[in-house]
Amino acid sequence: MKKKPIIAIAAIRYFDLHHEHNLEKIKTFIGKAKKMGADIVCFPENCITKEERLLLDHHFIKEIRKECKRHSIWCIVTEDVKFGEHFYTTAMLVGRDGKVKGHYEKINLYGDDTKAGNEVRVFETDFAKVGIVICWDLTFPGLFSEMKKKGAEIVFCPAKWYYDLPSHKHSHKKKEIQLLRSMLLARAHENVFYVALSNPIIEEADQVSYSAIADPHDILKELIDKEGIITAEADVGMIRKFRKYYGKK
């Protein structure tokens, strides 16, 4: 298992190449992340289609899986997916071999018309133990504590973050970004792991296009109102040492 994998966040602009889906853009950014040396790339919430809801065997997901296998890279993509009789906002973890290694269903909903998930999951990869949350989950510290107990070393948060105008009296977007920074650092510091947030670029006044990667002590990289990829080296060995030093297992 690599002690210093490279993690990537893809902040993509939605529906500019095709007005109904982002498939080609996702495939392009998977290739870009690989060229930047990334072991895994995480895309924002509901990144695949504009209107359509999917099954796990949908051809869009199959195409993304093929691209991961072609580039030998892990990937996290999120969309509304049907399991049984219900749709869940689902983050799918795709491995280097193109297989879906696991999925997480969003637990804490905020105006979503999907069903809430109920299971905290941490996944074993070839570079670290990875946890996944989605968007509004970021505001629930207990969820992150549960992932720490399960051994998570890196937690990814695909999001499509909006804010309510009454939340701030002025400088709304600036203050919301400050709030996201503080939550990102708090979750990383209190649990001694990396937290990576991925938001899209959407032309809506109350949408916050802020993506960042944090370690337990600092915001390592961030991207605001700009499409692109940010990467950071995740020193998993350091995380394990810090946990012993801080008395957190």
Secondary structure in CASP SS format (residue, H / E / C, confidence):
PFRMAT SS
TARGET T0000
AUTHOR 0000-0000-0000
METHOD secondary structure of the structure
MODEL  1
M C 1.00
K C 1.00
K C 1.00
K C 1.00
P C 1.00
I E 1.00
I E 1.00
A E 1.00
I E 1.00
A E 1.00
A E 1.00
I C 1.00
R E 1.00
Y C 1.00
F C 1.00
D C 1.00
L C 1.00
H C 1.00
H C 1.00
E C 1.00
H E 1.00
N C 1.00
L H 1.00
E H 1.00
K H 1.00
I H 1.00
K H 1.00
T H 1.00
F H 1.00
I H 1.00
G H 1.00
K H 1.00
A H 1.00
K H 1.00
K H 1.00
M C 1.00
G C 1.00
A C 1.00
D C 1.00
I E 1.00
V E 1.00
C E 1.00
F C 1.00
P C 1.00
E C 1.00
N C 1.00
C C 1.00
I C 1.00
T E 1.00
K C 1.00
E C 1.00
E C 1.00
R C 1.00
L E 1.00
L C 1.00
L C 1.00
D C 1.00
H C 1.00
H H 1.00
F H 1.00
I H 1.00
K H 1.00
E H 1.00
I H 1.00
R H 1.00
K H 1.00
E H 1.00
C H 1.00
K H 1.00
R H 1.00
H H 1.00
S C 1.00
I C 1.00
W E 1.00
C E 1.00
I E 1.00
V E 1.00
T E 1.00
E E 1.00
D E 1.00
V E 1.00
K E 1.00
F E 1.00
G C 1.00
E C 1.00
H E 1.00
F E 1.00
Y E 1.00
T E 1.00
T E 1.00
A E 1.00
M E 1.00
L E 1.00
V E 1.00
G C 1.00
R C 1.00
D C 1.00
G C 1.00
K C 1.00
V E 1.00
K E 1.00
G E 1.00
H E 1.00
Y E 1.00
E E 1.00
K C 1.00
I C 1.00
N C 1.00
L C 1.00
Y C 1.00
G C 1.00
D C 1.00
D C 1.00
T C 1.00
K C 1.00
A C 1.00
G C 1.00
N C 1.00
E C 1.00
V C 1.00
R C 1.00
V E 1.00
F E 1.00
E E 1.00
T C 1.00
D C 1.00
F C 1.00
A C 1.00
K E 1.00
V E 1.00
G E 1.00
I E 1.00
V C 1.00
I C 1.00
C H 1.00
W H 1.00
D H 1.00
L H 1.00
T H 1.00
F C 1.00
P H 1.00
G H 1.00
L H 1.00
F H 1.00
S H 1.00
E H 1.00
M H 1.00
K H 1.00
K H 1.00
K C 1.00
G C 1.00
A C 1.00
E C 1.00
I E 1.00
V E 1.00
F E 1.00
C E 1.00
P E 1.00
A C 1.00
K C 1.00
W C 1.00
Y E 1.00
Y C 1.00
D C 1.00
L H 1.00
P H 1.00
S H 1.00
H C 1.00
K C 1.00
H C 1.00
S C 1.00
H H 1.00
K H 1.00
K H 1.00
K H 1.00
E H 1.00
I H 1.00
Q H 1.00
L H 1.00
L H 1.00
R H 1.00
S H 1.00
M H 1.00
L H 1.00
L H 1.00
A H 1.00
R H 1.00
A H 1.00
H H 1.00
E H 1.00
N H 1.00
V C 1.00
F C 1.00
Y E 1.00
V E 1.00
A E 1.00
L E 1.00
S E 1.00
N C 1.00
P C 1.00
I E 1.00
I C 1.00
E C 1.00
E C 1.00
A C 1.00
D C 1.00
Q E 1.00
V C 1.00
S C 1.00
Y E 1.00
S E 1.00
A E 1.00
I E 1.00
A E 1.00
D E 1.00
P C 1.00
H C 1.00
D E 1.00
I E 1.00
L E 1.00
K E 1.00
E E 1.00
L E 1.00
I E 1.00
D C 1.00
K C 1.00
E C 1.00
G E 1.00
I E 1.00
I E 1.00
T E 1.00
A E 1.00
E E 1.00
A C 1.00
D C 1.00
V H 1.00
G H 1.00
M H 1.00
I H 1.00
R H 1.00
K H 1.00
F H 1.00
R H 1.00
K H 1.00
Y H 1.00
Y H 1.00
G C 1.00
K C 1.00
K C 1.00
END
